[in-house]
Amino acid sequence: MSRLSAVFFAVVLACAPPPVVESIAPTQGPSDREVAVEIQGRGFETDCAVTLAGPVFSFSVPVDRVLGSPDAAQTIAGVVPAGIEVGSYDVVVANPGGASARLSGSYRAVAARLRIRVLDVGQGASLLAVGTDGSSVLVDGGKENRGLNVVLPALRELAGNRLDHMVATHFDIDHIGGLVEVLRGPDNAAGTADDVVPARGIWDNGGAAACTTEVCARYRELTVGRRQAMAVDQVIALGDASARCVAVRGALTGGGQVATDDDNADSVGLLFEFGGSRLLVSGDLTGGGAGTVDVETPLAQAIGHVALWHLNHHGSATSTAAGALALLAPRAALISVGTDNAYCHPAPEVLARLTAAGVPAYLTGAGTVTTSTNCPQPTQLGPEMRVVGHIDIEIDAGGGIAVAGDAL
């Protein structure tokens, strides 16, 4: 190399932009398997090195290729190795000359398990599930003010702000009010940069047009062109776990059909499955109580035993039919209910059925605490029932289940 060439080369190196790491996708993955990732930024040289740096352990990420020019937007394609420790990691990119960049806490390695949180949204219902690959589905969002204050923080904590699917089981305000806020994002304004747009789909029972509330109107407006009706046996993939539609508008898995007569009875039912364990979630689906149509019992006949049952309609008298309870035979019941709610949920007869069947129950709220003319009887919980707020559930690859820290 001539002296002039050497000087020119040195000037080029001196002018090379320092590396900048802007993001990594996905932001989390299972710790026990390889995960293909893409790191976005600029200033990356072809022979750069990528490291996941944790508080105790650091791991090298093999780089497949670097796309783009160092002075423009670039992407590094690499593979996070299997067998790293569970926890949060910084992404560090180092160029051969020694310049490096770090994005703190940007990747999280999670255990190979299905994680579900029944969110404490007061009198309403919302559930967030995160699969073995970090993909997520939000089922209902509680009422208004719960999306901002409860659901979005849970989405950040459990899913690293990743939302793949959103499901509205039906259109009651205490189920879709929070979904409207989630779609608007943290600033609660539609059409801004922080809107939360589910990456793969927004699903409901197909009856949104018939709902006349203001909340429904906002839901329709925010989901126009993206909202789709769920179909029986449609599957939402969550890595090695899944959520399968087993009921919608009276259509049941296995080919059954019930003539439904209201929005509650039209609720979407989802069967979460992983490691041989199953959880049934189906909004306000009715079971024949208080003069409603019984959709629960034929559904229970179609799907059989489940490990966990998120009781329909907040444990009200309309649902949790005795026949369905006997067929499903859950190892535990989950109840989304508000403390001192105006509907007297959960109904005493439902709690009595659970006690008689020996089914423990976990509740998000305490039900009736202060009696009134409308709710003259305080909620009496059995010895195997407790109020825990958020109900955290973990199902491992062998089907082992923990609910609120209890191994079932």
FENPEGI-V475788 format. One record per residue. N is the residue number from 1. SS is DSSP state (~ for helix, > for strand, _ for the rest). D_LAST is the distance of its C-alpha to the last C-alpha in whole Angstrom. Layout:
((N:SS:D_LAST) (N:SS:D_LAST))
This chain:
((1:_:72) (2:_:75) (3:~:75) (4:~:75) (5:~:72) (6:~:70) (7:~:71) (8:~:69) (9:~:66) (10:~:66) (11:~:66) (12:~:64) (13:~:61) (14:~:62) (15:~:61) (16:_:58) (17:_:55) (18:_:53) (19:_:49) (20:>:47) (21:>:43) (22:>:42) (23:>:39) (24:>:36) (25:>:35) (26:_:32) (27:_:31) (28:>:27) (29:>:26) (30:>:23) (31:_:24) (32:_:24) (33:_:27) (34:_:30) (35:>:31) (36:>:34) (37:>:35) (38:>:38) (39:>:40) (40:>:42) (41:>:45) (42:>:49) (43:_:51) (44:_:49) (45:_:52) (46:_:51) (47:_:50) (48:_:48) (49:>:45) (50:>:41) (51:>:39) (52:>:35) (53:>:36) (54:_:33) (55:_:33) (56:_:33) (57:_:33) (58:>:35) (59:>:35) (60:>:38) (61:>:38) (62:>:40) (63:>:42) (64:>:43) (65:>:46) (66:>:47) (67:>:49) (68:_:51) (69:_:54) (70:_:53) (71:_:55) (72:_:53) (73:_:50) (74:>:48) (75:>:45) (76:>:43) (77:>:41) (78:>:39) (79:>:36) (80:>:33) (81:_:32) (82:_:29) (83:_:27) (84:_:28) (85:_:26) (86:_:23) (87:>:25) (88:>:28) (89:>:32) (90:>:35) (91:>:37) (92:>:41) (93:>:44) (94:>:47) (95:_:50) (96:_:52) (97:_:55) (98:_:52) (99:_:51) (100:>:48) (101:>:45) (102:>:42) (103:>:39) (104:>:37) (105:>:33) (106:>:33) (107:>:31) (108:>:27) (109:>:25) (110:>:22) (111:_:19) (112:_:18) (113:>:15) (114:>:15) (115:>:15) (116:>:15) (117:>:16) (118:>:17) (119:_:20) (120:_:21) (121:_:25) (122:_:26) (123:_:26) (124:_:26) (125:_:23) (126:>:23) (127:>:20) (128:>:20) (129:>:19) (130:>:20) (131:_:20) (132:_:20) (133:_:24) (134:_:24) (135:_:25) (136:>:24) (137:>:24) (138:>:24) (139:>:24) (140:>:26) (141:>:27) (142:_:27) (143:_:31) (144:_:34) (145:_:33) (146:~:30) (147:~:30) (148:~:32) (149:~:30) (150:~:27) (151:~:26) (152:~:29) (153:~:28) (154:~:24) (155:~:26) (156:~:28) (157:~:25) (158:~:22) (159:~:24) (160:_:28) (161:_:29) (162:_:29) (163:_:29) (164:_:29) (165:>:28) (166:>:28) (167:>:27) (168:_:29) (169:_:27) (170:_:30) (171:_:33) (172:_:32) (173:~:33) (174:~:30) (175:~:28) (176:~:31) (177:~:33) (178:~:31) (179:~:31) (180:~:35) (181:~:35) (182:~:32) (183:~:35) (184:~:38) (185:_:36) (186:_:36) (187:_:40) (188:_:39) (189:_:42) (190:_:42) (191:_:44) (192:_:44) (193:_:43) (194:_:39) (195:_:38) (196:_:35) (197:_:35) (198:_:32) (199:_:33) (200:_:33) (201:>:33) (202:>:32) (203:>:31) (204:>:31) (205:_:32) (206:_:36) (207:_:37) (208:~:38) (209:~:42) (210:~:41) (211:_:40) (212:_:42) (213:_:41) (214:~:42) (215:~:38) (216:~:38) (217:~:42) (218:~:41) (219:~:38) (220:~:40) (221:~:43) (222:~:40) (223:~:39) (224:_:42) (225:_:42) (226:_:39) (227:>:37) (228:>:36) (229:>:35) (230:_:31) (231:_:32) (232:_:30) (233:_:28) (234:_:29) (235:>:26) (236:>:25) (237:>:25) (238:>:23) (239:_:23) (240:_:21) (241:>:19) (242:>:21) (243:>:21) (244:>:23) (245:>:25) (246:>:24) (247:>:27) (248:>:30) (249:_:32) (250:_:32) (251:>:32) (252:>:29) (253:_:27) (254:_:29) (255:_:32) (256:_:32) (257:>:33) (258:_:33) (259:_:36) (260:_:35) (261:_:37) (262:_:35) (263:_:34) (264:_:30) (265:_:30) (266:_:31) (267:_:28) (268:_:27) (269:>:23) (270:>:21) (271:>:19) (272:>:17) (273:>:16) (274:>:15) (275:_:14) (276:_:14) (277:>:11) (278:>:13) (279:>:13) (280:>:16) (281:>:18) (282:_:22) (283:_:24) (284:_:26) (285:_:26) (286:_:27) (287:>:26) (288:_:30) (289:~:29) (290:~:32) (291:~:35) (292:_:33) (293:_:32) (294:>:29) (295:_:28) (296:~:24) (297:~:25) (298:~:27) (299:~:24) (300:~:21) (301:~:24) (302:~:24) (303:~:21) (304:_:19) (305:_:15) (306:_:13) (307:_:9) (308:>:10) (309:>:13) (310:>:15) (311:_:18) (312:~:21) (313:~:24) (314:~:22) (315:~:21) (316:_:25) (317:_:27) (318:_:28) (319:_:24) (320:_:21) (321:_:23) (322:~:22) (323:~:23) (324:~:21) (325:~:18) (326:~:19) (327:~:19) (328:~:16) (329:_:14) (330:_:11) (331:_:7) (332:>:8) (333:>:12) (334:>:13) (335:>:17) (336:_:20) (337:_:22) (338:_:25) (339:_:26) (340:_:29) (341:_:29) (342:_:32) (343:_:30) (344:_:29) (345:_:25) (346:_:23) (347:_:25) (348:~:25) (349:~:24) (350:~:21) (351:~:19) (352:~:21) (353:~:20) (354:~:16) (355:~:17) (356:~:19) (357:~:16) (358:_:13) (359:_:11) (360:>:10) (361:>:12) (362:>:12) (363:>:16) (364:_:18) (365:_:21) (366:_:22) (367:_:24) (368:_:27) (369:_:28) (370:_:32) (371:_:33) (372:_:36) (373:_:38) (374:_:36) (375:_:33) (376:_:34) (377:_:31) (378:_:28) (379:_:25) (380:_:23) (381:_:19) (382:_:18) (383:_:16) (384:_:12) (385:>:14) (386:>:15) (387:>:17) (388:_:16) (389:_:19) (390:_:18) (391:>:14) (392:>:13) (393:>:11) (394:>:11) (395:>:10) (396:>:12) (397:_:15) (398:_:13) (399:_:10) (400:_:8) (401:>:6) (402:>:6) (403:>:7) (404:_:10) (405:_:9) (406:>:6) (407:>:4) (408:_:0))
